[in-house]
Every structure is written in structure tokens, then in C-alpha cells.
Amino acid sequence: MATDVLVVGGGAAGIAAAVVAARSGCSVTLIDSSPTVGGQYYRGAEPPDSGSGLSYEALRRAFDELVDAARIDRRLHTYAYALERRDGGFLLRTRGDDRHRGDVGEVEASAVVIATGAFDRQLPFPGWTLPGVMSGGGAQALVKGSGVLPGQRIVVAGTGPFLLAVAHALISAGGNVAAVVEANDPLGLARHTRSVLPAAGKSADLARFLAALAKKRVPYLRRHRVRRATGNGRLESVTVSRVGDDWQAIPGTERLLECDALAIGYGFTAQTDLAGQVGARMRIGSDDGLAIEVDARQRTSVDGLLAAGETTGIGGVDLARMEGLIAGVAAVEHCGRRAALSERAIDRGMRDVVKLRGFADALHATFPVRDGWRDDVDDTTLVCRCEEVSAAKVRSAVNDLGARDARSVKLLTRAGMGWCQGRVCAPAVDGLCGFDSAASLIGGSYRPVAVPVPLGAIASDRMSP
Ligand SMILES: Cc1cc2nc3c(=O)[nH]c(=O)nc-3n(C[C@H](O)[C@H](O)[C@H](O)COP(=O)(O)OP(=O)(O)OC[C@H]3O[C@@H](n4cnc5c(N)ncnc54)[C@H](O)[C@@H]3O)c2cc1C
């Protein structure tokens, strides 16, 4: 094999796995599509934490040293687009970043760690295509990656504690946050004390974010939902309403918030395509999204394939790092070596994973996505932005043409056929049509390519001797 351990994704999970594997004497290749490692959380940021040998700061320092010493082959600007089994190991096909899409390559490996993270989950509403409306992750990336604020007066909305992280990032960068609009009631977290207490550090983060909002007198509107965005050519205001348990708007509670930017998000979706291509078993996560099924050692159902971080279920950056460590250990063991991590550290890591997973499950139970969002999606609202498919067309595919699954809706309307391949619109199509997409994907129909790649590049790659 060209490399012992191949890590796909250089976020918190991938870096941890790569460091453990390289320190244990394995040859390691790590690929990431971005210009730097760090993933979504540490994008463009100085590693913030310090202390234990397992902190991100320490792992990142070790990672950089191992790269300098040529013990980790770090390949940036490189997308993984297809994974297959080959000679008892794996073959991963790659292409260059968007400026060099035709630059294809392959990596053979004995063990593969899938650490490709997640992307924002978006839901449509009238006006969501106006300039100024963006995902929460997009707004955070603007601030963290480029030091740019998305607007002069920003509303942060959707559901989940991530809204607080986004608002905090905006405030810290000097932004004017008009309100944080949370569709659920965070006080529901009090019902999960058994999961919350052991992860006290995570709760402290939330308290810190709330304190920052309070200091700047930013209203935190609980049980409120953005129902539409309006403006002449670009965002000028959003209409919010108080909502009931199912997110149905309560009549008479509408109000207008003036703003020129809206950062909105409803959780995340794990990137599981590569694992699906080699037949790894999936599960439905506690946020109702698809996740790669793993055992306590982060082993998937495919021998030699490990998964860590958001790919195994959305759980935040600390969980990703701990899962990465354990996946690194399992990859080393798969290659027939002993991991350079003490049994005590491994046990502690596995206990942390259980604790942090429990906390993540409590958050998902407190911040679910409820059906009421569908009420505001009128027939003219675009659902698939790539192919410009309206809600009317999607509904008609089901009501008039008899579509019974997302694939049929796609074939009838082109929703999900565009550049993003359904990454943005899939939850919306499923929600509007009443389909359970995660459950149907568990049966196993996966894209043979995980990211867009030119046909010519695939052809030349496959035909070369
Ligand atoms: C936009 C966004 C913002 C977030 N902000 C926060 C936050 O503030 N706080 C928090 O706790 N959590 C946040 N999260 C959740 C976050 O994903 C985790 O906390 C943490 O980053 C997970 O680490 P990870 O290693 O699993 O994945 P990531 O950090 O997402 O790393 C995955 C890496 O894989 C690479 N990759 C993906 N697919 C491919 C491919 N096909 N080929 C090559 N490389 C690939 C990506 O470029 C990325 O660098 C955010 C998530 C998103 C999507």
C-alpha cells in the first residue's frame, strides 16, 4: 500500500487521527479540500485551547511538526471524490480544488479514516434567496475566515446552540446583532441534567455566549421563528412570530425586525458519501440525520474503515477531537501496530466520547426541527436553488404525478440535480413531501462521486495504464 493510514478531512477529528497514527509509526496521508487544515471550527483561527496533551492546540502543534518531519503527507486543495475497496485495502480517487478540477489522482491505503465533517442544514422560506440571507455557517466563515461582517445589522435565526456561537463570533468581531431568533425553548435542556452535568465545560460555553448577548443587550427571542424575509433587491427586514410546540406561528404575534443580513440555520448534515460508497452501515442520528454507524473504537461495518467527528453524528468540536483520537488508535491497530497512546488515555478518550455524545443527544432533543416551518413555504418559494424549482412543482410531483420518494421528485422536477447535488434542498424536499430521506438512505443508494468532477478527468484517470 502507498500509505498505511489515509485520513480524509483535516478538521479536529482528522488531525487527531493523523497525529496518533503517525506517532505510532504508521505512514499517514491526510487530504483536505481547503487551503489549510483546522476544519470548520478552527478555520483561520489560532488554536484557542491549551492544557492537556489531548487539547487541539497540542494536537495541532504535533501535526505541524509531523508534517515538517515528512511523517504526515498533508495534501491540501485536494477533494476526495470516490472511495473503493482494492486488494484488501482501499483506493481513494481525488481531484484538485475548484481552480484545478482536472488534476486527478489516487491514494492507496490499508486503513481509511473518514473525517469529512458536516454542512449547514437549510430550510426554505419566502425571501430566503434575497441577497443578505445566508447560512449561519456562512456568516461565521465570513467572520472567522476573512474578518468580514455579513452586514451592518444582523439577525441570527433558526434553532440550536450554534446560533449562539454565530452571534458570539459576530459580536466579538464588532458586529451589531439585532436579535437571536430561536424556534425552540432552550430551557428544555433542564430536562436532561443527567447528560448535561457531566459535560459541564460545554454548558459553560453556552453560558458564556449568553452572557455576551446580555452584555450587548441583544434580544434572545425564544420560541420565535423567521417567517419571511423582505426587501427591494436585497434584504431589508424579516418578519418573526412567536411559535407553538410544532413551530406553528401564533396569530397576532408577528413583528418586523429591520436588518441587512440574516444568518439562519437548522443544525447540520453529516457528509457520509465516501463511507456509503464502500457499503458502510448507516444509522439515524438523534437529530434525525444520517450518520455513519461506528463501534466504541470508531470502527465502521467495513474492515479497515474508521469514521470520526461529525460524520458519525453531529456532536461538536470536542467530541470530534476525541473520536479522532480513538479512530487513530483503531487505524493503527488495523495496520498491525501498537498505538503510541497509553491504555489509560484511550479509556479516558472513550469515556469522554460517551459523555459528549450524551450531551449532543440532549441538545438534539431540546432543539429538534418541527414541521411548522412548512406552513410559510408558499407555492412561489424556491426549494432547489441550483435548478430553480419552486415549492409548487415539488408539491405537484407528489399530489398530481404520484411521486413517493425523493428520487422520483428529482426525476420529475430536477430538484437536487444541480451543483450541490441536493445538499441544500434535500431536507426541504423531504419535509415538504413528507418523506423520510435518512431512513431511505440507510438502505444504501449513494452517489458514486462525492463532489463534482469533470467527466474528462474521470475518463483519463480510468483509462490510464
Ligand atoms: C459552517 C460550520 C460552522 C461550525 N461552527 C461550529 C462552532 O462554532 N462550534 C462547534 O462546536 N461546532 C461548529 N460546527 C460543527 C463542526 O462541524 C464541529 O464542531 C467540528 O468542526 C467538527 O470537526 P470535524 O473534524 O468532524 O469536521 P470539520 O471541522 O468540518 O472538518 C472536515 C474537513 O473535511 C474536509 N472535507 C470534507 N469533505 C471533503 C472531501 N470530499 N475531500 C476532501 N476534504 C473534505 C473539509 O474541508 C474540512 O476541513 C460547525 C460546522 C459547520 C459546517
The ligand as an ORCA input file, in Angstrom:
! r2SCAN-3c Opt
* xyz 0 1
  C     -20.077     26.051      8.808
  C     -19.929     25.340     10.111
  C     -19.597     26.031     11.274
  C     -19.466     25.372     12.507
  N     -19.150     26.065     13.653
  C     -19.103     25.411     14.847
  C     -18.862     26.087     16.081
  O     -18.737     27.296     16.097
  N     -18.795     25.352     17.225
  C     -18.922     23.984     17.224
  O     -18.817     23.314     18.282
  N     -19.189     23.351     16.086
  C     -19.290     24.017     14.916
  N     -19.580     23.361     13.782
  C     -19.755     21.946     13.843
  C     -18.373     21.453     13.431
  O     -18.518     20.699     12.277
  C     -17.621     20.680     14.502
  O     -17.676     21.240     15.711
  C     -16.162     20.389     14.151
  O     -15.613     21.281     13.235
  C     -16.187     19.002     13.666
  O     -14.915     18.587     13.325
  P     -14.755     17.503     12.188
  O     -13.301     17.212     12.149
  O     -15.715     16.408     12.369
  O     -15.220     18.220     10.842
  P     -14.741     19.610     10.133
  O     -14.139     20.540     11.096
  O     -15.923     20.026      9.366
  O     -13.618     19.095      9.153
  C     -13.901     18.354      7.995
  C     -12.842     18.653      6.970
  O     -13.035     17.747      5.885
  C     -12.808     18.432      4.676
  N     -13.571     17.730      3.651
  C     -14.901     17.476      3.613
  N     -15.230     16.754      2.533
  C     -14.085     16.549      1.860
  C     -13.771     15.858      0.641
  N     -14.701     15.232     -0.097
  N     -12.482     15.864      0.233
  C     -11.505     16.488      0.956
  N     -11.742     17.151      2.119
  C     -13.017     17.168      2.556
  C     -13.299     19.847      4.932
  O     -12.647     20.784      4.098
  C     -12.939     20.058      6.403
  O     -11.704     20.703      6.562
  C     -19.671     23.993     12.547
  C     -19.986     23.305     11.373
  C     -20.122     23.956     10.173
  C     -20.499     23.162      8.932
*
